[in-house]
């Protein structure tokens, strides 16, 4: 998956195929909803690949079908990031996503918290305040 200005490009990769002989099928998934622009800030999938998760510059989390990219839920998390935002090598400052099969954890550095979203219901189920600015996350285990 590759984030672009207003969508996500998905290139399927099968390790059993010799990709040097075949041109991969590239699918573009537009992120805009109801005529309102959305741009990708962070993109990931659930470990099982069933859901595509997109955090937008506009402060929304999109939960999409992992096979066809159809929008299942869009949740406003409220932390907007400027479109001209660029991280530098001295420190990470952007929000991040860490996905389990049924939940995703979203870091909100500016609000000093981690938000937990139930992927089935498309709802925020927890907000955990933390010290400092949480940015990059790695999920070590989930219940």
C-alpha positions as CSV (number, residue, x, y, z in Angstrom):
1,X,0.0,0.0,0.0
2,X,1.2,3.5,-0.8
3,X,-0.4,6.7,0.4
4,X,-0.9,9.4,-2.2
5,X,-2.4,12.9,-2.1
6,X,-6.0,11.9,-1.9
7,X,-6.1,8.1,-1.9
8,X,-4.3,4.9,-1.3
9,X,-2.7,2.8,-4.0
10,X,-2.9,-1.0,-3.4
11,X,-0.5,-3.3,-5.2
12,X,-1.2,-7.0,-4.4
13,X,2.0,-9.0,-3.9
14,X,2.0,-12.8,-3.9
15,X,5.4,-14.3,-3.0
16,X,4.7,-17.4,-5.1
17,X,4.4,-15.3,-8.3
18,X,7.4,-14.1,-10.4
19,X,6.5,-10.4,-10.3
20,X,9.2,-9.5,-12.8
21,X,7.2,-11.1,-15.6
22,X,3.7,-9.8,-14.7
23,X,2.5,-6.2,-14.4
24,X,0.8,-5.9,-11.0
25,X,-2.7,-4.7,-10.9
26,X,-2.8,-1.3,-9.1
27,X,-6.0,-0.3,-7.5
28,X,-6.7,3.4,-6.4
29,X,-9.0,3.8,-3.5
30,X,-10.3,7.4,-3.2
31,X,-10.6,8.6,0.4
32,X,-13.0,11.5,-0.1
33,X,-16.5,11.0,1.4
34,X,-19.6,12.8,0.5
35,X,-17.7,15.3,-1.6
36,X,-15.4,16.2,1.3
37,X,-11.7,15.8,0.7
38,X,-9.6,13.4,2.8
39,X,-5.9,12.8,2.5
40,X,-3.9,10.0,4.0
41,X,-1.5,10.6,6.8
42,X,-0.9,7.0,8.0
43,X,-2.1,3.7,6.5
44,X,-2.0,0.1,7.8
45,X,-4.1,-3.1,7.8
46,X,-5.3,-5.4,10.5
47,X,-3.0,-8.4,11.0
48,X,-5.5,-10.6,9.2
49,X,-5.7,-8.2,6.2
50,X,-9.5,-8.0,6.6
51,X,-9.5,-4.2,7.2
52,X,-7.6,-1.3,5.7
53,X,-7.1,1.6,8.2
54,X,-6.4,5.2,7.1
55,X,-5.7,8.1,9.4
56,X,-6.3,11.3,7.5
57,X,-4.8,14.8,7.8
58,X,-8.4,16.0,8.5
59,X,-8.5,14.1,11.8
60,X,-10.6,11.1,10.7
61,X,-10.0,7.4,11.0
62,X,-11.4,5.4,8.0
63,X,-12.1,1.7,8.4
64,X,-12.3,0.1,5.0
65,X,-12.8,-3.4,3.7
66,X,-9.4,-5.0,3.2
67,X,-10.4,-6.6,-0.1
68,X,-12.1,-3.9,-2.1
69,X,-11.4,-0.7,-0.1
70,X,-15.1,0.1,0.6
71,X,-15.7,2.4,3.5
72,X,-17.2,0.7,6.5
73,X,-16.8,3.4,9.1
74,X,-15.4,6.9,9.4
75,X,-14.7,8.2,12.9
76,X,-13.7,11.8,13.7
77,X,-10.8,11.7,16.2
78,X,-10.4,15.4,16.2
79,X,-6.6,15.9,15.8
80,X,-6.0,17.6,12.5
81,X,-2.5,17.7,10.9
82,X,-1.5,20.4,8.4
83,X,-1.3,19.2,4.8
84,X,2.2,20.7,4.5
85,X,3.3,18.8,7.6
86,X,6.7,17.1,7.3
87,X,8.6,15.2,9.9
88,X,12.3,15.8,10.3
89,X,15.0,13.3,11.3
90,X,15.5,14.8,14.7
91,X,12.2,13.5,16.2
92,X,8.9,11.8,15.3
93,X,5.9,14.0,15.8
94,X,3.1,12.5,13.7
95,X,0.3,10.3,15.0
96,X,0.5,6.6,14.3
97,X,-1.7,3.5,14.1
98,X,-1.2,0.0,15.7
99,X,-3.8,-2.5,14.6
100,X,-5.0,-5.7,16.2
101,X,-7.7,-7.8,14.5
102,X,-10.6,-6.1,16.3
103,X,-9.2,-2.8,17.6
104,X,-6.8,-0.1,16.4
105,X,-4.8,2.1,18.7
106,X,-4.2,5.7,17.5
107,X,-1.5,7.9,19.0
108,X,-2.4,11.6,19.4
109,X,0.9,13.4,20.2
110,X,-0.7,16.9,20.5
111,X,-3.3,15.6,23.0
112,X,-0.9,13.3,24.9
113,X,-3.1,10.3,24.5
114,X,-3.8,6.9,22.9
115,X,-7.3,6.4,21.5
116,X,-8.7,2.8,21.1
117,X,-11.2,2.2,18.4
118,X,-13.4,-0.9,18.1
119,X,-13.2,-1.8,14.4
120,X,-16.4,-3.8,14.3
121,X,-18.6,-1.1,15.7
122,X,-16.5,1.8,14.4
123,X,-16.5,3.6,17.8
124,X,-14.0,5.0,20.2
125,X,-14.0,2.7,23.3
126,X,-11.1,4.2,25.3
127,X,-8.9,7.3,25.6
128,X,-5.7,6.8,27.6
129,X,-3.8,9.9,28.7
130,X,0.0,9.4,28.7
131,X,3.0,11.5,29.6
132,X,4.9,13.0,26.7
133,X,4.0,12.9,23.0
134,X,3.1,9.4,21.9
135,X,4.1,8.9,18.2
136,X,5.3,5.6,16.8
137,X,3.8,2.5,18.3
138,X,4.4,-1.2,18.0
139,X,1.7,-3.6,19.3
140,X,3.3,-6.3,21.4
141,X,0.2,-8.1,22.4
142,X,-3.6,-7.6,22.6
143,X,-6.4,-9.2,24.5
